[in-house]
């Protein structure tokens, strides 16, 4: 007698369907790739992957083209050696200038009766030398020769004082001043490179005397070598001296001038010792005493020494 199991086949069919629904049990099913982690790795460039538009390979997110990592917005990258600085014109090279300056002090006030003041400034930049004189209270109607004076051996020139009045006539003439200032090296004339002959100097119609001239450094150096036998300007060892008083000035016969020139034309009236400048003002030479400066331990005029308690 054959026994029948109702529902047996139905149970087998349901079990088969349940097994087929499990992952990995379907025929031809393929393995899914693992999901990428979120964060910085999502932004990392894969080999061969193109960088976002406007961003070069290796640049950080938000970095502007032409800047360096860590720079603030608007900051310019530092120029490399030999590279032109930002904002400079094409072909322009940055080079700091050398400045030599001095304050004019009066000489022979007994004759001029004037408190001459002002400055002398020489600026050396690359191939140019700018010479500038700005003087006030200068006698008018007189030709004023102006020279840079110095010694060929590089000795420090200095402005003359009454101690240089060798003959004791109360006036420092050009011959006596030579012991302090040396020889005329550069004439501040229409063309300072023409040192021989008769330089053309300005005659001031007012009490202010100004001079400003730019010359080629190579031309000036060549003239100094050939006509003064010096190979360097040595401006930090030079002085500038202004000459000249009126023809009718009362001068004793002991006042002299070299080269057969009139004594009134070459008498010194102002002098400035040149020093290499820092911050726009000349440094004081060792041992140089500024007029009116107090000596160590000296009390200012009108001030009583402090009393002991």
C-alpha atoms as one frame of an Amber mdcrd trajectory, in Angstrom:
protein
   0.000   0.000   0.000   1.672   3.317  -1.065   1.623   6.100   1.532   1.077
   9.736   0.530   2.693  12.810   2.399   0.610  15.746   1.644   2.637  18.958
   1.605   6.049  17.255   1.489   6.834  18.411  -2.013   5.609  21.857  -1.158
   8.082  22.092   1.762  10.995  21.061  -0.437  10.134  23.748  -2.985   9.934
  26.477  -0.350  13.267  25.471   1.179  14.937  25.588  -2.243  13.596  29.084
  -2.861  14.862  30.303   0.526  18.363  28.992  -0.095  18.456  30.650  -3.500
  17.639  33.995  -1.938  20.745  33.943   0.321  23.865  36.119  -0.811  26.388
  34.225  -2.857  23.968  31.376  -3.623  22.610  32.796  -6.854  24.100  31.396
  -9.963  26.342  33.951 -11.742  26.273  36.420  -8.817  29.392  38.707  -8.781
  31.303  40.053  -5.727  30.716  43.768  -5.032  33.840  46.088  -4.637  34.461
  47.447  -1.114  33.172  50.976  -0.466  35.773  53.805  -0.381  36.250  55.504
   3.036  35.158  59.111   3.323  37.441  62.072   4.267  40.804  63.172   2.833
  41.279  59.933   0.904  38.318  60.836  -1.293  40.209  63.969  -2.437  43.544
  62.257  -3.023  44.435  62.036  -6.667  44.798  58.554  -8.071  47.611  57.770
 -10.496  46.638  59.095 -13.892  43.694  61.058 -12.485  43.457  64.703 -13.640
  43.557  67.496 -11.006  40.496  69.716 -10.620  40.304  72.640 -13.007  42.668
  75.502 -11.940  44.627  73.263  -9.549  47.995  71.839 -10.495  49.139  68.366
  -9.461  50.646  68.417  -5.963  48.793  71.606  -4.899  46.788  71.617  -1.702
  43.089  72.285  -1.680  42.412  76.030  -1.804  46.026  76.888  -2.754  46.261
  79.602  -5.382  48.433  79.059  -8.467  51.829  80.763  -8.144  51.848  80.654
  -4.321  53.639  78.414  -1.888  51.971  76.153   0.715  51.263  77.976   3.979
  51.271  81.470   2.412  48.541  83.887   3.364  46.148  85.336   0.845  47.762
  88.201  -1.065  51.295  87.328   0.084  53.911  87.349  -2.679  56.411  84.495
  -2.926  60.041  85.409  -2.236  62.136  86.075  -5.315  64.827  83.548  -6.106
  68.458  84.693  -6.589  68.660  86.642  -9.838  64.862  86.808 -10.075  63.217
  90.184 -10.544  61.354  91.532  -7.519  57.556  91.911  -7.863  56.582  95.390
  -9.016  59.974  96.182 -10.554  60.220  97.214 -14.176  61.598  94.804 -16.737
  65.382  94.776 -16.626  65.459  96.746 -13.349  67.772  95.323 -10.713  67.487
  96.121  -7.025  70.644  97.721  -5.673  71.003  99.825  -2.562  72.715 103.195
  -2.960  75.745 104.411  -1.033  75.223 107.871   0.441  77.991 110.155   1.716
  76.861 113.322   3.465  78.077 116.147   5.673  76.843 119.360   7.274  78.309
 122.657   6.083  80.037 124.750   8.752  81.103 128.390   8.289  84.752 129.391
   7.922  86.240 132.909   8.058  83.117 134.542   9.454  85.301 137.559  10.186
  85.272 138.197   6.449  81.850 136.887   5.391  79.917 138.008   8.492  77.531
 135.153   7.626  76.352 132.013   9.401  76.567 129.702   6.394  74.731 126.397
   6.854  73.497 123.529   4.689  74.509 120.105   3.486  76.590 118.247   0.926
  75.323 114.866  -0.291  76.850 112.382  -2.716  74.810 109.362  -3.800  76.515
 106.473  -5.619  74.139 104.037  -7.308  75.311 101.538  -9.926  76.821 103.668
 -12.738  75.678 107.082 -11.508  77.026 109.580  -8.993  74.663 112.340  -7.866
  76.296 115.421  -6.303  74.114 117.857  -4.369  74.904 121.029  -2.413  72.276
 122.971  -0.491  73.666 126.047   1.284  72.025 129.054   2.928  73.288 132.509
   3.976  75.942 132.507   1.235  77.319 135.907   0.099  75.582 137.031  -3.096
  76.970 138.368  -6.337  80.106 136.250  -6.002  81.397 133.267  -7.946  81.734
 130.385  -5.498  84.145 127.631  -6.561  83.218 124.349  -4.858  85.588 121.392
  -4.673  85.831 117.960  -3.146  89.209 118.000  -1.371  91.354 115.139  -0.153
  94.716 113.416   0.008  95.989 111.013  -2.615  97.285 108.558  -0.017  93.818
 108.099   1.517  94.487 110.145   4.647  91.355 111.566   6.277  90.743 115.148
   5.248  89.190 117.507   7.811  87.738 120.960   7.848  90.252 123.662   8.858
  90.076 125.509  12.178  91.758 128.643  13.460  94.628 126.438  14.601  95.517
 126.173  10.893  96.033 129.961  10.668  99.792 129.616  10.331 100.607 133.325
   9.885  98.251 134.494  12.608  96.421 137.081  10.509  93.036 135.837  11.736
  92.028 134.406   8.330  92.408 130.852   7.009  93.404 131.236   3.381  93.469
 128.496   0.726  97.181 127.819   1.252  96.788 127.337   5.000  93.668 125.196
   4.589  95.544 122.787   2.331  97.251 121.174   5.320  93.814 120.074   6.583
  91.773 119.475   3.444  94.388 118.292   0.951  94.232 119.009  -2.745  91.205
 119.804  -4.933  90.037 116.452  -6.298  86.670 117.046  -7.958  85.349 120.443
  -9.105  81.593 120.782  -8.610  81.149 122.598 -11.889  79.120 122.217 -15.063
  81.148 119.077 -15.841  82.950 117.579 -12.832  84.823 115.102 -15.055  86.736
 117.993 -16.683  89.236 118.708 -13.940  91.799 120.685 -15.901  91.400 124.202
 -17.244  88.970 126.707 -15.766  85.806 125.036 -14.458  82.577 126.994 -14.774
  81.125 127.608 -11.304  77.764 129.131 -10.493  77.234 132.617  -9.146  74.311
 132.877  -6.765  71.996 135.902  -6.925  70.286 135.010  -3.649  71.591 133.830
  -0.311  70.633 130.249  -1.164  73.191 128.292  -3.175  72.152 124.974  -4.723
  74.017 122.535  -6.930  72.843 119.231  -8.356  74.662 117.191 -10.969  74.622
 113.548 -12.098  77.748 112.083 -13.691  78.754 108.661 -14.931  80.764 106.822
 -12.314  83.132 105.291 -14.866  83.901 108.692 -16.429  84.576 110.254 -13.038
  86.815 107.349 -12.007  88.745 107.601 -15.264  89.295 111.354 -14.776  90.486
 110.843 -11.194  92.924 108.175 -12.345  94.378 110.150 -15.250  94.350 113.680
 -13.784  94.600 113.168 -10.015  96.426 109.806  -9.926  93.909 108.243  -7.535
  92.017 105.031  -8.265  89.076 105.542  -5.897  86.791 108.438  -4.994  87.212
 107.625  -1.261  84.313 109.945  -0.466  84.284 108.927   3.214  87.759 110.497
   3.511  86.963 113.733   1.669  85.619 117.170   2.500  83.607 119.647   0.442
  84.715 123.273   0.588  83.007 126.399  -0.741  85.211 129.361  -1.641  84.764
 132.985  -2.531  84.003 136.398  -1.023  83.187 139.738  -2.600  85.922 141.558
  -4.494  85.664 144.554  -2.196  86.162 142.435   0.947  88.904 143.840   3.152
  91.649 141.207   3.111  95.152 141.646   4.521  98.084 141.219   2.153  99.046
 138.020   3.955  96.029 136.186   2.498  97.266 133.928  -0.317  95.866 131.730
  -3.067  97.603 129.126  -5.207  97.842 129.111  -8.962  97.940 132.878  -9.306
  94.189 133.159  -8.651  92.739 136.146  -6.792  92.787 135.652  -3.035  89.153
 136.753  -2.609  87.999 134.071  -5.068  89.682 131.141  -3.298  89.274 132.036
   0.367  87.321 129.235   2.132  83.915 130.229   3.532  82.276 126.846   4.348
  83.302 123.209   4.727  81.631 119.811   5.227  83.288 116.528   6.182  81.754
 113.639   4.228  80.784 110.466   6.081  78.952 107.397   4.853  75.340 107.957
   5.771  72.891 105.632   7.494  69.235 106.553   7.663  69.850 109.767   5.726
  72.435 111.285   8.112  76.191 111.058   8.002  78.036 109.187  10.705  80.426
 111.165  12.835  84.078 110.383  12.180  86.121 109.026  15.076  87.358 111.955
  17.146  85.180 114.468  15.262  83.541 117.044  17.539  80.346 118.607  16.300
  80.214 122.407  16.774  78.371 123.259  19.967  78.610 119.717  21.352  79.342
 119.428  25.063  82.566 117.904  26.269  82.395 115.012  28.768  81.823 116.490
  32.236  81.028 119.949  30.841  77.898 121.681  32.155  75.536 123.255  29.599
  75.610 127.091  29.608  73.545 128.559  32.427  73.144 125.238  34.249  74.516
 124.885  37.784  76.211 121.643  38.809  74.039 119.450  41.020  74.560 120.015
  44.724  75.361 117.195  47.076  72.485 116.128  49.348
